[in-house]
């Protein structure tokens, strides 16, 4: 029995007729050879730029640079060493000065009076010492006089003793009178008393000499003390004139005439001529830096003017080691942070515009690590 094929229904045929045709997906056109070459070149340029920016081969260089660098110099604070009112100011803001130039005067009337008083005290102490020396000389003379009296009294005693013995002998033999013996005895007693008196005078003079000698040491110390006070008063008087400690330029002068200042008051700054650059390189950059290598830098404040120099020295430790608050990486989570190593660059002399360099100016420093260096 033959199978009968099903006859499609009218609804099925109508649905097939209403089905929309399938849309084709978008396909890019085949790129031309020129476009492909341009794309490859663009990718190559981008990769080269990245390698050059990170100084990776084949664009690596022996020159390291950093913009974490500044011009450095010493700044000296000018402060008075005495207290008083400013009488006169002899300089202006940003003036060039030489060592010893007078910057200002402090009222010195009180200090002149102190010098005069100290001088008077020294004169009194010196006079007392001189009088004591005269006393010592007089006591020595008294001792000599007493010794002479002792010698004279001894001679008289010897004579009186001999006269007494002779008178006693004669009286015993009946050849002399008793009154003569008594007179000789009395003369001997007077001679003995004279010897004792002369000895006592010498002892008194010696005691006075010892006292004067002891007093002399105290008076000499008093003279030295008053002389030191006079020197201090003269030093304070000299401090009323404030002078420049060295050559350089002044900052703005904050002192004002008539202002009351005390010891240590900040009046102005002196910036000496000495300049150098401190460049803070990353640890990896500083590995090849050595003293003696050539360096150069550009100064922002001078529109990028170039200055040449030489690596003078390298800091013995990272900058973080000199910080007041040092980090402790032994606790908590650790994140490695590249440290900075300070490199001091000595600036070559006799360069144009070098006098315009000022401490604190920002620079971009470069060091040629392939140049000659001192090991």
C-alpha positions in Angstrom: 0.0 0.0 0.0 1.5 3.3 -1.1 2.1 6.0 1.5 0.2 9.2 0.9 2.3 12.5 1.2 0.7 15.0 3.4 -0.7 18.0 1.7 0.5 21.3 3.2 -2.2 23.4 4.6 -3.1 26.8 3.4 -1.9 28.4 6.7 1.5 26.9 6.4 2.0 28.2 2.9 0.9 31.7 3.9 3.4 31.8 6.9 6.2 30.7 4.6 5.3 33.5 2.2 5.3 36.1 5.0 8.8 35.1 6.5 11.3 38.0 5.7 14.6 37.1 4.0 17.7 36.7 6.3 19.9 39.9 6.4 23.7 39.5 5.7 26.2 40.7 8.4 28.6 43.7 7.7 32.0 42.7 6.5 34.9 45.2 6.3 36.4 45.9 3.1 39.8 44.3 2.4 42.5 46.9 3.6 44.8 48.1 1.0 48.6 47.6 1.3 49.2 51.2 2.1 46.8 51.1 5.1 48.5 48.0 6.5 51.9 49.6 6.3 50.6 52.7 8.0 49.1 50.7 10.9 52.3 48.7 11.4 54.4 51.9 11.4 52.0 53.5 13.9 52.4 50.6 16.2 56.1 50.7 15.9 56.3 54.3 16.7 54.2 53.8 19.8 56.4 51.0 21.0 59.5 53.1 20.3 58.0 56.0 22.3 57.3 53.7 25.2 60.8 52.2 25.2 62.3 55.7 24.9 60.2 57.0 27.7 61.3 54.2 30.0 64.9 54.3 28.7 64.8 50.6 27.7 67.0 49.0 25.1 67.8 50.1 22.5 67.0 53.6 23.8 68.8 53.2 27.1 71.2 56.1 28.0 74.0 56.7 30.6 72.5 60.1 31.5 70.2 60.1 34.5 68.1 63.1 35.4 65.6 64.3 38.0 63.5 67.3 38.6 63.6 66.7 42.4 66.6 69.0 42.7 67.2 72.5 44.1 69.9 75.1 44.4 71.3 75.2 47.9 73.3 77.7 49.9 73.9 78.7 53.5 71.7 81.4 55.1 73.1 83.1 58.1 70.7 84.7 60.6 71.7 88.1 61.8 70.8 88.5 65.5 72.1 90.9 68.2 74.0 89.6 71.2 72.8 92.4 73.5 69.5 94.0 74.4 68.5 97.6 73.5 66.8 99.9 71.1 68.0 100.1 67.5 69.5 103.5 67.0 70.4 103.3 63.3 70.0 100.9 60.3 72.8 101.2 57.7 71.6 98.8 55.0 68.5 98.2 52.8 66.7 95.1 51.6 68.7 92.8 49.3 71.9 94.9 49.5 75.3 93.4 48.6 77.6 93.5 51.6 81.2 92.7 52.5 82.5 91.1 55.6 82.7 93.7 58.4 80.2 96.1 56.9 78.1 97.8 59.6 74.5 96.7 59.4 72.9 98.5 62.3 73.7 100.3 65.6 72.0 99.6 69.0 71.8 102.4 71.6 75.1 102.1 73.5 74.7 104.6 76.3 74.0 101.9 78.9 76.9 99.8 77.8 79.3 102.8 77.8 78.3 103.5 81.4 78.9 99.8 82.3 82.4 100.1 80.8 83.1 103.2 82.8 81.9 101.5 86.0 84.0 98.4 85.4 87.0 100.6 84.7 86.5 102.4 88.0 86.3 99.0 89.8 89.5 97.9 88.2 91.3 101.1 89.3 90.1 100.6 92.9 91.2 97.0 92.9 94.6 97.9 91.4 95.1 100.6 94.0 94.3 98.2 96.8 96.8 95.7 95.4 99.4 98.4 95.2 98.8 99.5 98.8 99.1 96.0 99.9 102.4 95.6 98.1 103.6 98.7 99.9 102.4 97.2 103.2 104.4 94.0 102.5 107.5 96.1 101.8 107.0 98.0 105.1 106.6 94.8 107.0 109.8 93.4 105.6 111.5 96.7 106.7 110.0 96.3 110.2 111.4 92.8 110.4 114.9 94.0 109.4 114.6 96.8 112.0 113.5 94.3 114.7 116.5 92.0 113.8 118.8 95.0 114.2 117.3 95.8 117.6 117.7 92.2 118.6 121.4 92.3 117.7 121.9 95.5 119.6 120.0 94.2 122.6 122.0 91.0 122.6 125.2 93.0 122.6 124.0 95.1 125.5 123.0 91.9 127.3 126.4 90.4 126.9 128.0 93.5 128.3 125.5 93.7 131.2 126.1 90.0 131.9 129.8 90.6 132.0 129.5 93.6 134.2 127.2 91.7 136.6 129.7 88.8 136.9 132.6 91.2 137.6 130.6 93.2 140.2 129.5 90.0 141.9 133.0 88.7 142.0 134.4 91.9 143.4 131.6 92.0 146.0 132.4 88.5 147.0 136.0 89.3 147.5 135.2 92.5 149.4 136.7 94.7 146.8 133.4 96.0 145.4 130.3 97.3 147.0 126.9 95.6 147.1 125.3 98.6 145.4 127.6 98.2 142.4 126.6 94.6 142.2 122.9 95.5 142.4 123.3 98.1 139.7 125.0 95.5 137.4 122.2 93.1 138.1 119.6 95.7 137.2 121.5 96.6 134.0 121.5 92.9 133.1 117.7 92.7 133.6 117.2 95.7 131.4 119.3 94.1 128.7 117.3 90.9 128.9 114.1 92.8 128.6 115.4 94.7 125.6 116.3 91.4 123.9 112.8 90.0 124.5 111.2 93.2 123.3 113.2 93.2 120.1 112.3 89.5 119.5 108.6 90.3 120.1 108.8 93.2 117.6 110.3 90.8 115.0 107.6 88.2 115.6 104.9 90.9 115.2 106.4 92.1 112.0 106.6 88.6 110.6 103.0 88.0 111.4 102.0 91.2 109.7 104.0 90.2 106.7 102.2 86.8 106.5 98.8 88.5 106.7 99.8 91.0 104.0 101.0 88.2 101.7 97.7 86.3 102.1 95.8 89.4 101.4 97.9 90.0 98.3 96.5 86.8 96.7 93.0 87.9 97.4 93.6 91.4 96.0 95.3 89.9 92.9 92.2 87.8 92.3 90.0 90.9 92.8 92.0 92.7 90.1 91.7 89.8 87.7 87.9 89.6 88.4 87.4 93.3 87.8 89.6 93.2 84.7 87.4 90.3 83.3 84.3 92.4 84.1 85.8 95.3 82.2 86.5 93.0 79.2 82.9 91.7 79.2 81.6 95.2 79.4 83.8 96.2 76.4 82.6 93.2 74.5 79.0 94.1 75.1 79.7 97.6 74.0 81.2 96.2 70.8 78.1 94.1 70.2 76.0 97.2 69.9 77.5 97.5 66.4 76.1 94.6 64.3 78.4 93.8 61.4 78.3 91.4 58.5 80.0 88.1 59.3 80.9 87.4 55.6 80.4 88.5 52.0 77.0 88.0 50.5 73.6 89.6 49.9 70.9 90.5 52.5 67.4 89.3 52.7 64.6 91.7 53.4 65.6 93.7 56.5 62.9 93.1 59.2 64.6 95.4 61.8 63.2 98.9 62.2 64.7 102.0 63.8 63.6 102.4 67.4 62.7 98.7 67.7 63.5 97.0 71.0 65.5 93.9 70.4 66.8 91.2 72.7 69.6 88.7 72.5 68.8 86.3 69.6 66.2 88.4 67.9 66.0 87.6 64.1 66.7 90.8 62.2 67.7 89.7 58.7 69.6 87.0 56.8 72.9 87.0 54.9 73.1 84.7 51.9 76.8 84.0 51.1 77.9 83.6 47.5 78.6 79.9 47.8 76.1 77.8 45.8 75.6 74.1 45.0 72.8 71.8 43.8 71.3 69.0 45.8 69.7 66.5 43.3 67.6 63.7 44.8 67.9 60.7 42.5 66.0 57.4 42.8 67.8 54.4 44.1 68.1 52.8 40.7 69.4 56.0 39.2 72.0 56.6 41.8 73.6 53.2 41.3 76.0 54.4 38.6 76.6 57.9 40.0 80.1 58.6 41.2 82.0 61.7 42.5 83.8 63.5 39.6 81.2 62.8 36.9 80.1 65.7 34.8 76.6 67.1 35.5 74.4 70.0 34.3 71.1 71.4 35.2 68.4 73.8 34.0 66.9 76.4 36.3 63.2 77.1 36.2 63.5 80.6 37.5 65.9 81.6 34.8 63.9 80.3 31.8 65.8 77.1 31.6 69.3 78.5 31.5 71.8 75.7 31.6 74.7 75.5 34.1 77.5 72.9 34.2 79.0 71.3 37.2 80.6 68.2 38.7 79.3 65.5 41.1 81.0 66.4 44.4 79.6 63.9 46.8 76.8 61.4 47.5 74.7 61.2 50.6 75.6 58.3 52.9 71.9 57.5 53.5 68.5 57.9 51.9 66.6 61.1 52.7 64.1 59.2 54.8 66.8 58.3 57.3 67.2 61.9 58.2 63.5 62.5 58.7 62.2 63.4 62.1 59.3 60.8 61.8 60.8 57.7 60.3 58.6 55.0 58.9 58.6 51.5 60.5 58.1 48.8 57.8 58.3 46.0 60.3 54.6 46.3 61.1 51.5 46.3 59.0 51.2 45.9 55.3 54.3 46.8 53.3 54.4 48.8 50.2 57.7 49.3 48.6 58.4 53.0 47.9 61.6 53.9 46.0 63.8 56.0 48.1 65.8 59.1 47.1 69.5 59.5 47.4 70.8 63.1 47.6 73.7 64.0 45.2 75.7 67.2 45.7 76.7 68.9 42.5 79.4 71.5 42.6 78.7 74.4 40.2 81.5 75.4 37.8 82.7 79.0 38.3 82.7 81.8 35.8 79.5 80.9 34.0 77.0 83.5 32.6 74.2 84.4 35.0 75.7 82.4 37.8 75.3 85.3 40.2 71.5 85.0 39.6 71.3 81.6 41.2 69.6 81.7 44.6 69.1 79.0 47.3 65.7 77.2 46.9 65.4 77.5 43.1 64.1 74.4 41.4 66.2 72.8 38.8 66.3 69.8 36.5 69.6 68.0 37.1 71.4 65.6 34.7 74.4 63.4 35.4 76.5 61.7 32.7 77.4 58.4 34.4 79.7 57.5 31.5 82.0 60.4 32.1 85.2 60.2 34.1 84.8 59.7 37.8 86.8 59.3 40.9 86.4 55.9 42.5 
